[in-house]
Amino acid sequence: MAEYYEINGRRIKVRPAEKNREIDERGNFHRQPNRFTEGFGEGRNPVEKDRYILFWAKGCHWSNRASIARELLGLEDTIRAEIVDRDNTRDTGGRDLGWEFVNSPDHINPETGAQFLSELYYATDADYQGRPTVPALVDYRTGKVANNDYHRLTNYFEVEFREFQKPDAPNLYPEKLRGEIDRLNYWLFENVNNAVYRAMFARSLEAFSEAYEVFFAGLDVLEKRLESSRFLFGDYVTDSDIRLYVTLARFDVRYSKYIGPAKHRLSDYKNLWGYARDLYQIPAFRHNTYFHDFAATRRKKDGDTDYFGSTYYDLVIPQTDLAAVWSEPHGRESLSLDPAHKLKTQGAVPLPE
C-alpha cells in the first residue's frame, strides 16, 4: 500500500526504497528498469524546440551523462534544464519524498507547476510503482515524462535532435561506429557504471564481493585499452567516453566512501587518471562536474544525534581545489593523430589511415 505525505496542499507519494524492491534473496542489487522509453521522431515524442526540460541531479551519474551531452551538442536553447535535489531541512518524519525542484522559486517548477518530480511521473502513469528517477526529460506542454531512459537519452540528443545542434557540434555517435559504441556501452553498464552501485547497495558479503571484483576488473580492462588510445574509440570523444567519465569523476570523492578500502584510487591508474583529466578540461564536462557536491555527506537536521561527519569527505575535500588538480597537464595528446582537437565535428574530413 502506497504511503502519502501532504505538503503545501499536495498529496505526495513517498518514494519507495531500493532495499524494498530491488534486492534479491542473495542480497544482490538489481536496478529497476526504465519506465518511459519511447523515442523521438515521427509517430513518437515530437522533435521540437521549446518543448522539453531535462531534470537531472548533480550526484546522479546517470543523469549527468545527459547534461554533458546537451551542452557538448549546443542544445541549451532547445532543451531547458534544471538541477533537482532533496530538501533535508524539512521535517517529514523520515519520509523520503524524492527529487524536488529546490532550485525553482518557492520550489515550484515554472514550466510544469510541480514541486516534486514524482508528481510528473504519476501524472504520466498513475499506476507507476518504481522510484521516480533522473534523468527525466519532461514535455512541459503536456506536463508528462517523455523519456527517462538513461541508456538511450544521450543517443536521442545526438541523432534525433541533430537539426537543433550548434553548427560545429561534435559527432559523438558516428554512424559507422554505432554498433561498437552500443556494445561497449552495454559492457560499461555491466562492469563499471552499475557495478559500483551493485557494491554500494549489496546486502550480503557475497553480493558485495562479486560486484566489487567486477568493478575493479573492469577498470583494469579500461586502463589497458587507454594505454595506446587517447579516448575509448581513438582520437575523438564519443558517447562512450561520457558514460565512463561520469563514474570516474565520482570514484575518489564519492564511491570510495561507500565501498570501503579501494584496491586502487583513480589517481593510481596512470591512463584512466590522465584520460579523466583530459575530458574534464573540455568545458562541457567541467561545467557539469561538481566535485564538492559529490563528496558531501547528506546531513541530518540540527539536533539529530545519529549523524557523524567524515573528516576527509566533509573537511579535507571541501577545502581542496579539485578543479585545479583536475586541470593539471595529462600528456595524452601524444596518443592522437590530431592532438589539437578532442571533438570531431559533424561532416569533418576523416584523417588518413
C-alpha positions in Angstrom: 0.0 0.0 0.0 1.5 3.3 -1.0 2.2 5.9 1.7 1.5 9.6 1.1 2.6 12.8 2.8 0.8 16.1 2.5 2.8 19.3 1.9 1.7 22.7 0.6 -1.7 21.2 -0.2 -0.1 18.5 -2.3 -0.5 14.8 -1.6 2.9 13.4 -2.4 3.6 9.7 -2.7 6.5 8.6 -0.5 9.5 7.3 -2.6 9.9 3.5 -2.4 13.3 2.4 -1.1 15.7 0.4 -3.2 16.1 -2.2 -0.5 12.4 -3.0 -0.5 12.1 -3.6 -4.3 15.5 -4.1 -5.9 17.4 -6.5 -3.7 17.1 -10.3 -4.3 17.3 -13.2 -1.8 21.1 -13.3 -2.2 21.5 -9.6 -1.4 22.2 -8.5 -4.9 21.0 -5.2 -6.1 19.1 -5.2 -9.4 18.4 -1.7 -10.8 14.8 -1.1 -11.7 14.0 -0.9 -15.4 13.3 2.5 -17.0 9.5 3.1 -17.5 9.3 5.8 -20.1 11.4 4.6 -23.1 9.6 5.9 -26.1 12.0 7.5 -28.6 11.6 10.7 -30.6 10.5 11.3 -34.2 7.5 10.7 -36.4 4.7 8.9 -34.5 6.7 9.2 -31.2 7.7 12.1 -29.0 8.0 15.1 -31.3 11.4 16.6 -32.0 10.8 20.3 -31.3 12.4 23.3 -29.7 10.8 24.8 -26.6 9.0 21.7 -25.6 11.3 19.7 -23.2 13.1 20.2 -19.9 15.8 17.9 -18.6 15.7 17.3 -14.9 19.0 16.0 -13.5 20.9 15.8 -10.2 24.5 16.6 -9.5 25.2 13.4 -7.7 23.4 11.1 -10.2 25.8 10.0 -12.9 23.0 8.5 -15.0 21.6 12.0 -15.4 24.9 13.7 -15.6 25.5 12.0 -18.9 22.6 13.9 -20.4 23.6 17.2 -19.0 27.1 16.9 -20.5 25.8 15.7 -23.9 23.3 18.6 -24.0 26.0 21.2 -23.6 28.5 19.5 -25.9 25.9 19.4 -28.7 24.8 23.0 -28.1 21.2 22.1 -27.3 20.8 24.6 -24.4 18.5 26.8 -26.4 16.4 23.8 -27.5 16.1 21.7 -24.3 15.8 23.5 -21.0 17.4 22.0 -17.9 17.0 22.2 -14.1 19.0 20.6 -11.3 16.9 18.8 -8.7 17.8 17.8 -5.2 16.2 16.9 -1.8 15.4 19.4 0.9 16.9 18.0 4.0 15.9 20.9 6.2 12.2 19.9 6.2 10.9 17.5 8.8 8.9 14.8 7.1 9.1 12.3 9.8 11.8 10.3 8.0 9.7 10.0 4.8 11.7 10.4 1.5 9.7 12.4 -0.9 12.3 12.1 -3.7 13.6 14.7 -6.1 12.3 18.2 -5.5 12.6 21.4 -7.6 14.6 23.1 -4.9 16.2 25.5 -7.4 12.9 26.9 -8.7 11.2 29.8 -7.0 9.4 28.5 -3.9 10.4 25.0 -5.1 7.7 25.1 -7.8 9.0 24.4 -11.3 7.5 27.2 -13.5 7.2 25.0 -16.7 5.1 22.3 -15.0 3.7 23.8 -11.8 5.1 20.7 -9.9 7.1 20.7 -6.7 8.3 17.1 -6.8 9.4 15.1 -9.8 7.1 12.3 -8.6 4.1 14.4 -9.4 5.1 14.4 -13.1 5.7 10.6 -13.0 2.3 9.9 -11.6 0.6 12.4 -14.0 2.2 10.3 -16.8 1.4 6.9 -15.3 -1.0 6.9 -12.3 -0.1 3.3 -11.5 3.7 3.7 -11.6 5.3 1.6 -8.9 9.0 2.4 -9.1 11.3 5.2 -8.0 10.9 8.5 -9.8 14.4 8.9 -11.2 16.6 11.3 -13.1 17.3 11.9 -15.9 13.7 12.8 -16.7 13.0 14.6 -20.0 9.6 16.2 -19.4 7.3 17.5 -22.1 6.2 20.7 -20.3 3.4 21.3 -22.8 1.7 18.2 -21.6 3.2 18.0 -18.1 4.3 14.4 -18.6 7.5 12.5 -18.7 8.6 11.9 -22.3 11.6 9.8 -21.6 13.7 8.6 -18.5 15.8 6.0 -20.4 19.4 6.9 -19.4 20.5 4.0 -21.6 19.4 5.9 -24.8 18.7 9.5 -23.9 22.1 10.8 -24.9 21.8 8.9 -28.2 18.5 10.7 -28.9 20.2 14.0 -28.3 23.0 13.0 -30.6 20.8 11.8 -33.5 17.2 12.8 -33.4 18.0 16.4 -32.2 20.6 16.9 -34.9 18.8 19.8 -36.6 18.9 21.8 -33.3 22.6 21.2 -32.5 25.2 24.0 -32.9 26.9 24.1 -36.3 30.2 22.7 -35.0 28.6 20.1 -32.8 30.8 17.0 -32.2 29.8 13.7 -33.8 29.5 11.7 -30.5 27.7 8.8 -32.1 29.2 8.3 -35.6 27.1 6.0 -37.7 29.9 3.7 -38.7 30.8 3.1 -35.0 27.3 2.8 -33.5 27.3 -0.9 -33.2 30.7 -0.9 -31.5 29.7 2.0 -29.2 26.5 0.2 -28.2 28.4 -2.9 -27.4 30.9 -1.0 -25.3 28.2 1.0 -23.6 26.5 -2.3 -22.5 29.8 -3.6 -21.2 30.4 -0.3 -19.3 27.0 -0.6 -17.7 27.5 -4.1 -16.5 31.2 -3.9 -15.5 31.7 -0.3 -14.4 28.7 2.2 -14.3 26.3 -0.1 -12.5 28.8 -2.5 -10.9 29.9 0.2 -8.4 26.3 0.7 -7.3 25.8 -3.1 -7.0 28.7 -3.0 -4.5 27.3 0.1 -2.7 23.7 -1.4 -2.4 24.7 -5.0 -1.7 23.0 -6.6 1.3 25.3 -9.6 1.7 29.1 -10.1 1.7 28.8 -12.4 -1.3 26.9 -9.9 -3.3 29.3 -7.1 -2.3 32.4 -9.1 -3.1 31.2 -10.1 -6.5 30.3 -6.6 -7.6 33.5 -5.1 -6.1 35.7 -7.6 -8.0 33.7 -6.9 -11.3 34.1 -3.2 -10.9 37.9 -3.2 -10.4 38.4 -5.9 -13.1 36.5 -3.5 -15.4 38.8 -0.6 -14.6 41.8 -2.9 -15.3 40.5 -3.6 -18.8 39.9 0.1 -19.5 43.4 1.0 -18.1 44.9 -1.3 -20.7 42.7 -0.1 -23.5 43.6 3.5 -22.9 47.3 2.8 -22.9 47.6 3.4 -26.6 44.3 5.3 -27.3 43.6 8.8 -26.3 39.9 8.1 -25.9 37.8 4.9 -26.0 37.5 4.9 -29.8 40.7 6.7 -30.8 41.4 10.3 -31.3 37.9 11.8 -30.6 35.4 11.8 -27.8 32.3 9.6 -28.3 29.2 8.9 -26.3 31.0 6.1 -24.5 33.6 8.5 -23.1 30.8 10.5 -21.4 29.5 7.3 -19.8 32.9 6.3 -18.4 33.8 9.8 -17.3 30.8 10.3 -15.0 31.8 7.2 -13.0 35.5 8.2 -12.9 34.7 11.7 -11.7 32.9 10.3 -8.6 35.3 7.5 -7.9 37.8 9.0 -5.4 35.4 11.7 -3.9 32.2 9.7 -3.6 32.1 6.0 -4.3 35.2 5.2 -2.2 33.2 6.4 0.8 30.7 3.6 0.3 32.6 0.6 -1.0 35.3 0.6 1.6 39.1 0.4 1.1 39.6 0.5 -2.7 42.1 -1.7 -4.5 43.3 1.5 -6.2 42.4 5.1 -6.3 41.6 6.7 -9.7 44.9 8.6 -9.3 46.7 5.3 -9.1 45.7 4.4 -12.7 48.1 6.2 -14.9 46.0 6.0 -18.1 42.5 6.4 -16.6 43.6 9.3 -14.4 45.2 11.2 -17.3 42.1 10.3 -19.5 39.7 11.6 -17.0 41.6 14.9 -16.7 41.8 15.2 -20.4 37.9 15.0 -20.6 37.5 17.3 -17.6 39.3 20.1 -19.4 36.6 20.1 -22.1 34.2 22.9 -20.9 31.0 20.9 -21.2 32.5 18.2 -18.9 33.9 20.7 -16.5 30.7 22.8 -16.2 28.7 19.8 -15.3 31.1 18.3 -12.7 30.5 19.2 -9.0 33.2 17.5 -7.0 32.3 19.0 -3.7 28.7 18.1 -4.1 29.7 14.5 -5.0 31.7 14.3 -1.7 29.2 15.9 0.6 27.6 13.8 3.3 23.8 14.2 3.4 23.4 15.9 6.7 20.7 15.3 9.2 18.6 18.2 10.7 20.1 20.1 13.5 19.7 18.3 16.8 19.8 14.8 15.3 22.4 12.7 17.2 22.9 9.9 14.7 24.9 12.0 12.2 28.7 11.6 12.2 30.7 13.6 9.7 33.7 12.5 7.8 36.9 14.4 8.4 38.1 13.6 4.9 34.9 14.0 2.9 33.4 16.9 4.9 36.5 18.8 5.8 39.5 17.9 3.6 37.8 17.7 0.2 35.7 20.9 0.6 39.0 22.8 1.2 40.8 21.1 -1.7 40.9 22.9 -5.1 39.9 19.8 -7.1 39.3 21.9 -10.2 43.0 22.8 -10.1 44.0 19.2 -9.5 41.9 18.0 -12.5 43.3 20.8 -14.7 46.9 19.7 -14.4 48.6 18.6 -17.7 48.0 15.0 -18.6 50.2 14.5 -21.7 47.7 12.3 -23.6 47.9 14.5 -26.7 50.8 12.4 -27.8 48.4 9.4 -28.4 46.4 11.3 -31.0 47.0 11.9 -34.8 45.0 15.1 -34.2 46.3 16.3 -30.9 44.8 19.8 -31.1 41.3 18.5 -31.3 39.3 16.2 -28.9 36.0 16.6 -30.7 35.2 15.6 -34.3 32.5 17.8 -35.8 29.7 16.5 -37.9 30.8 16.1 -41.5 34.5 16.5 -40.7 37.0 15.1 -43.2 38.5 11.9 -41.8 42.2 11.6 -41.0 44.2 9.4 -43.3 44.5 5.8 -42.3 
